[in-house]
Every structure is written in structure tokens, then in C-alpha cells.
Amino acid sequence: MRNKTTILASLAALVLLGCVSCVKDQDPVFDKTASERLTEALTHAQEVLQTPQNGWSMRYFPHPNQAYGGYTFFVKFTEDEVTAWSELGDPDESYTSLYKMTRDDGPVLSFDMDNYFLHYFATPSGSSMSNRYGENGLYQGYQGDFEFIILSAEPSRVVLKGKRSGSLAYLEPAQSNPAEFLAQLKQAKENNFKVLDLIYISTFETEIGGVPYRMQLNRDNQQAVFFEKGKVDEKKSVAYMNTLSGIRLYKPFELNGETFEEMNWNAVSTVLESGSLTWKYLMPEGWMSYDEYLGDYDLVYNDNEDWWSDPVVVPVSLVKDVDQKSYLMKGVNDLYDVRVDYDLSGGNLAIMGQIVGQFGENDVYFAACSASKSSSGGVTWTGWRSTKYGLRTQVDLESMEKDPAHFVTRFEPGPSVAGKPINSFALIMQKPDGTSGGWMNGDAYSDWFLFGDKYYAVFWLSLTKK
């Protein structure tokens, strides 16, 4: 037994020595060091970047979650400089700056010198403190990138990955002059998804495998939201960018077995097409044109079933401010008007927090608030000095059917802030440094009171056309 064990051990040692010998005699996997290979990769990438005569068309989606959608850039490289064009500016506007190729975990393209377009989504502004409008400064910028890892560099396409965001960007040889393309893109953005030369369609419907699906396009942050009809709680979203013919999603999107990425607007048929799918537009219920909202109204506030006093009815008017975009509400106070925004896609209104004037050195903020009945029978509320919060309206369809000339549009509670729904407005002073100057709740401020009554008006209910 001992001899057998010794023989086996000797054989194992011989095998191990043989393996070591094999490894020692084997040729190296690479004939160059990692540093040499990285240097070659950087040189190759830079040569590729300088090759196209017209430069590159760049698809760029800033932010880790592509929260702002995607944008078209054009970039043209020399040995030391890069010139950039973007749909963010005028078509013939460009900026030139230095760039460099650097080493990291791989080859990196760095736009480390100031360039307005290439730094737009990456440059911080303000601070973490509230700005004069009550909003946080963009101390992290838009969480975009100015440094990109080069994943691949071929004459037909360069693929980049933002070091900060992780979002992918694609460069393809430009087929046209940047200024000409961007001018066409600007025109396309104005014309695509438009019906009757006025209405921008934002909701579409199709059927996939016998299942009805809807898609909503949010033009403000360029997000496409998909959901099965009747199941909006199960919605999924993906960022998109505008193209000459419609939109292109950040990545291929799968819906009930169908995958699509590009969606093209057919202006003749007024449908959106993606492969074999045809998305038909849906007009929002109760859609109203800009001109239909102009005129006199009875505004009702102080209306709540748990409230201790009767509703208040006050006369107001909506007059033209910016055509197809906003109105001025007159009748709130002789010292100021309140801006009312018009949503062309939805055909409804929105009143958001805003600065309406100045009292001494302080701004007067018409602030969105959340009000509720207090245990003592009064009212308690919280206000936010921000342009992000406010009330939107929805036309009452029943009133429209009964009397289209005297329709009712109702205020919908705004999205909750810290669990509190927006339903009211109040006046708050704001100091020059952006901090609160307190509620305007004294005789010294009576000239500023809402509807000549108080520094607040709670439980906004409706507007009825006269």
C-alpha cells in the first residue's frame, strides 16, 4: 500500500512539473504590454475621429437615467481641437475648443476645455442652496458627461460611454452640413406630431397581438411612456430624441413581442409608424384651443366639504400673453397679474408658482400650497417657493355638452409634495439671497392680498366661462 501511494505521488509530481514546464515554454498571449496596447488604441481612435470630411453626427443622451431625453450634436476633430454644433443652439452656431485622449481603465476621449455645447449637460451651476426661484441650483449640472470611455472606434461608427452617467453615445459619419441638418431638424420638431397645423399630438394607440397599447410622449423631457390600455399603473418609459422623420428611442424597446427603435411621423395619414406597427393618435378629451380660453370667468375657491365657510366666487379674465403658450389672469390684484400656462398638447391650463412683483427689496412669490382643515376648525398649510408646483385644469365634459359657450374647467390637485397635494396659493416674500421672508400676513401687505381678501386663497375649485 505504501509503495502504491509513493508511486502515485511520484506520478503527480511528474505531471505537475510537466505542466509547469508547459506554462514556462508557452508563448505569451499578447506580444505587447498593456500600456503599449492602450497607446495604440488611443492613436487608432484619434485617427478615426479625424477621418470623416464632414465630421460626425452624435446621438447623446445625458444623465444616468436619460432623464432629459436625447439630442443631436455634430463634432469635427483636428489633431488638437474639436468643433461642436448642437440642436441646443442656432443651426449655424458652433464652438471650438481643445480636447485630449487620456488613459483610464481604457481609452478616454476628454472634452476638458470649456465648450458651451459639449459642457452644457455637464457643467455645474448654482449650488445646493435654493436659488431665487426657490429651486435647487444645478450643483451637479444635468449629470451629463465631458469624458467618455471609447468602447469601439471604427470608420463607420464610434461608440462612447459617459464616465459619469454610464449612458451611451453614438458617432456616425455626418452625411450633410451640420447647419443645414440642424435647420431641418428644428423645422421637423415644429411640424412633427401636429394635426390641423395647431395641435401637437402626445397620445397614440396601437394593437399588438390583440392587446391594445397606448404611448404618451412627454415633449418637455423627451420621454415615451408605454402601457397596456387600462393599466397605466404598469407603465414603462424610455427616453427619445427628435429626428427629421419622428423620434428615435434610446435603445430598442420590446412590447408584447414586438421590438422597435425608430418611429416615423406620417403627416398625410397622421399616424406614427414603427416597423409593422401603426400608432393612431388620440385627441385628448375636453381639448380646448388657445383662443377658446380667452375671456371672462367666475373663479371659485374656498370650496371644500370640510371647510367652515362658503365658497367664494370672484370675477377674473384671461387675456393673451404669449400666443399658444400663456395668458395673464387679471382680477387677482390690481398690483399684479398671474401667468396661466397653456398646454397645447393637452388643451388645458396650468397655474404654477411664480414671482409676481417686489415689496421693498424682496420678491413677492405667488406660491403653490397644500391646505387642510386644522383640528381647531381653521386651516393649516405648507407653501413652496418653486415654479415646479401648481394646479392644472381639466374641462368638465358634462358642462361642455350642456353649454359649450359657458363651459366649466376644474382645478385638479397638483402632484403631492412630501405627501401633501397642492390645492391653494399664498403670498410669501423671498429675500435677495433666495431665502424665505415669511408669509405676507399683516396690514402692511394688505394691498397685495389675493382678491382683496387675504394673503392666501385656499381650495381652488373651478373656472366657469361667462
N, C-alpha and C positions, 0 to 999 in steps of 0.2 A: 504494500500500500504506500509505504514511504517512497519507494523508488518510482512508483507511478506518479505521485504528486510532484516529485522532483523533476521528472521528465516533462510534465505539463507546464510547470513553472518555467523550465528552460525554453520550451517552445514559445510560451507567451513572451518571454524576454526577447527571443529572436524576432518574433513578429513585430514587437514594439520598436526594436532597433531598425528593422526594415522600414517601418512607417516613418520613423524619424529621418532615415536616410532618404526616403522618397520625398519628404517635405523639403529637406535641405537641398536636394538636387533639382526640385521643381522650378520652372521659370516663374518670375513674378507675374501677378495678374496684370499690372499696369507697367508700362515701360517708362512712365514719367511719374514724378511725385505729385501729390495732391495740389501743392502750390503751383506747380507748372501747369497742371490741367486747368486750374481755376484761372490762371493768367490767360491761357489760350481761349477759354470760354468767354472771358471779358473782351478779348481782342476780336473774336468772331462776332459777338453780339454787337459791338460798336461798329464793325464793318457793315453788318446787316442793317443797322439803324440808319446809316448814311447812304444806303444804296438807292432807295426809290427817288426818282426825279422830283415827284410832287410831294414827297414826304409820306406820312402815314395818317390814316383815319383811325381814331382811337375811340373805342367804346369804354366808358369809365363809369362805374357805379361806386360812389364814395360810401363810407360808413360800414361798420361790421355787418349790419343787417340791411344794407342798401336802402336805408330809411328815406333817402331823398330822390330815389329813382336813379336813372342813368342819363348821361349826357354825351354828346358828340364833341370831341376835340380833334384838332389836326396838329400834328407835330412834325417838324422838319429839322433834321440834325446835320450839323457840320462836325468837324473834329472836336470842337470845344463848346459850341453853342447850340441851343435849341430854340426854335421859334414856335409859338403856340397860338392857335386860333380856337375859339370855342363858341358854342351857341349861347353861352352866358353873356356874351357881348355883342357888339355890332358885327355884321359879317366881315367887314374889311379891317376890323380891329385885331391887332396881333401884339405879342410881347416876346422879346428875345432876352435870353439870359444864359448863363453858363450852366453846364451840367457836368457830372462826372460818373465814372464807372468805379465801383468800390467792391471790396471783398467782405463777405459776411459768412453765413452758412453756405452761401453760393454767390453767383454774380449778382450785383445790385446796381440798378440804374437810379441815380440820385439827382433830383432837381433841387439841390440845396441852396441855390441862389434865388433871390426874390423874383418871382414871375407871377403876375396877378392871376392869370388863368390857372396855371399849374399849382398855385398855392391857395386858390380860392377856398377849397374844401378842407385844407389842412392847417391854415394859419389861425391861431387862437386870437380872439378879440374880447375886450372887456375883461371881466373877472368873474369869480364865483359869486360875487355880491350882486344884488338886484340892480339892474340899470334904471334909467329914468322912467322907463315904461313899466317898471315892476316885474321885468323878466330877467332871468339869469343871463349874465353875459356869456358869450361863447368861449369860455376859458379853455375848452377842448377843441375849438374850431368846430367843424362839422364832422370830426373824426375821420377825415379823409387822409390821403397819403401824399407825400412828396418823395418817398423812397419805395422802390418796387423791386422785388426779387424777380429776376428773369428766369421764368420756368422753361421757356424754349425760345429760340430765335432762328427763324427760317425766313428766306426771302418772301414767302407768301403770307407769313403770319408770325407775330411775336406775341407771346402770352406772358403777362406780368401778374404778380400777386402783391397787393399792398402790404408792406411790412407791418403797418399799424392796424389796418382794418381786416386784412385777410381776403378782401374782395378781389375778384379777378378783373383784369383789364385786357382788352384785345386790340392789337395794332394790325391793320391790314393796309397794303399799299394804296394810297389815295388815287382814285380814278378821275378826279376833277379838281379844279381850282378851289381851295378852301373857301374863299369869299363867295364864289358862285354857289357852292353847295350849301353853305350856311344861310344864304339868302333864300334859297329854295326851301330849306328846312323851316325857316321862320314862317314862310308863306304856308307851308303844309300844316304847321301847328295851328295856324289860324283857320284853316279850311277843313281839316280832317274832323270827322265826327260832328259835322254841322248839318242841320236839317233846316230847310226853309231859309237858308242864309242867316240864321239867327240863333237857333237853339243848338247848344252843344250837348250831344247825347252822352250820357255817362252810364246807362244801364242797358245791358244786352242779354239776350236769352237764346239758348240752343238746346238741342236734344242729343244725347249720346247714349247709345244702347237702350233707347226707350226711356231714359231718365232725363227730365228737364233740369237744366242748369242755368244759373244766372252769373253774370260778371258785371262788376261795378268798377269803373275807372275813376280813381281819385286824381284829378288833374293837378292838385296843389302839391302833392308829394310823389306823384307818379307811381302809384301802387295799383295793381289789378287784383281785385278781390273776387274769388270764385266760391260758389256754394250751390248745393242742390236746392232747387226751388222749395221754399217752405222750411229749410233747415239752415237759416242764416247763422245760427249759433255754431255751426260746424264749418264756418268759412275758412278758406286758406288764401293767403295773399303772396304775391311775388312782385318785385319791382319791375318797372318797364322804362324804356326810353322811347322818345319820338323818332320816327323815321319819315322819309319822304312819302311813304305809302301807308303809314299807320303807326304801329308800335312794334317793338321787339322786347321780349321778356329777358330778364337777367340770365335765365337758364331755361332749358326745355321743361315744360310743365305737363304733368300727366293728369288726366281727368277721366276716370272710368275707362281706362284702356287706350284712350286717345292722347297722343303726345304732340305738342305744338310749341313753337317759339316765336315765330313771326305772325302778325295779324295785320291784314291789309284792308284799308277802308275803301269800299266800293261806293263812290259818291252817287253813281247813277241808281243803283239798287238800294242805296242807304243801308248796307249791311257790312259787317266786319267778317272777313274771310280768313280762315287759318287751315290750310290743307283742305281736307274734305268737309270741314265744319263751316257752317254759315251761322253767324250770330246776328239775330234780328234786334233792332233797337226797340226799347220800350220808353214811351213818353211817361214821365213821372205824373202820378195822379195829382190833379189840382195845380198843374203847371200854369203860371201866370207870366205874361210878358212884362218887361220893364215899364212900358207906358201904362199898362193897366193898373199898376200900383200908384201912379201919380194921383194926388187928390187929397180930399179931406176925410178924416176918420174920427170916430169915437174910440178912445183908448180906455180900456177897463183894467184897473189894478185894484189892489186891496181885496182881492177875491179869493177867499179860502174858506172851506166849510167849517174849519175850526177857529176861524178868526172872529173877533168880538165885535167888529164894526162892519157896516155895509160897504159893498163895492163902491169905488169911486169911478166916475165917468168923466173924462176930460177931452176937449176937442184938440186934435193935432192935425198937422198936414205933412205930407211927403212931397217935397219939391226936388227937382233934378239937381244932382251934384255932379257926378261923373257918369255920363251916359252908359247904360248897360252894366254899371258897376256899383253905384251907390246913390243914396238920397240924403237929404237933410231933413230931419224931423223937427218941425217948428211947432212951438206951443209948450215945450217943456219948461223954458225960461226965456225971458227977454234978453238975458245976457249971453246966451249961447244956444246953439242948435246941437242935436245929437245925430251923428252919422249912422245911417242904416245901410248895411251892405246888401247887394242883390246877387243871388246865386243864379247865374244864367242856366246852368245845367239842371238844377232842381226847380227853378222858377219860384223860389221862396226868399225870405228875408232873414237877416241876422243883425242883432244889435250887440256889439261886443264892447268890452271895457275900452275906454278912451279918455284922453285928456281933452277937456272942453274949454279951458281958459286958465287964467292965472289970478291968484289972490296974493297981492304983495309979491314976494319972491318965490312963492310956492305955486306949483301946478295944481289945478283942480281936476281930480280924477273922478270921472263918471264910472264907478266901479261895479262889476258884477258881484252879487251877494247871494248867500244862501240864508233864507229866513225861516224861522219856525216859531210856533207859539210857545211861550215860556210857561213854566209852572205857575207863575203868578198871574197869568192871563194876558201878559204883554207879549212882546216879540223879542226874540234874540236872533242875532245873525252874525255871519262872518263875511268879510269882504276881501276881494283880491284885486290889487292894482296890477292888472295884466290885460293885454289885448287878446289873450288866448281864450278868455272865458266870457260867456254872454248867453243870450237867448236867441233861438231860431224860431221861425214861424212855419205853420202848415195850414193851407187853406182848408176850411171846413167844407167838404164836398156837398153836404146836405144843404147848406146855406147857398152854395153856388147854384145848385139845381133849382132852388126856390126863387132866387132873385140874383142873377149874375151881376147886376149893376150895383148891388149892395151886399157883397159877399163878406164873410167873416174869416179872418185869418187869426189863428190861435197861437199863442206863445207856447213853445214846448220847453220843458225844463232842460237846461243845458247839462252837459256831462258832469257827473259828480266830481267834486274836488275834495279829496280827503273824506269821501263818503257822504258829502253834502251836496245836494242838487242845486244848481243855480236857478233862482226864481225871482230875483229882485235886483234893484240898483240903489246905490247910495253914493254920496259925495265924500271923498277922502282927500285931504291935502297931501301933497308929495313935495318933500324938500328938494333943493337943488342937488343934493348928493344921492337922491334916489330913495331915501328912507321915508317912512310914513310921518306925516304931520298931524295925523289924527282925524277923526270924524269932524265934519263941519256942522256941529250940532249946538249952535248958540245964536243969540240975537245978532251977533256981529256978522253972521253969514246968511242972514235971512233973505237977502236979495238973491242968493244963489239957489234957494230951495227948489226942489222939483215940483213943478206945477203950482208954485207959490205956497206950498203947504208945509213940507218938512224936508230935511236933508236926505230923506230916504223915501222910496216908494216900493212897497213890498207886494209880492204875489201878483205879478203881471199876468193878465189872462188873455186879452184879445184886442184886435183892431177891427172895427166894423166900418166899411166904406159908406160914406154918406151919399 
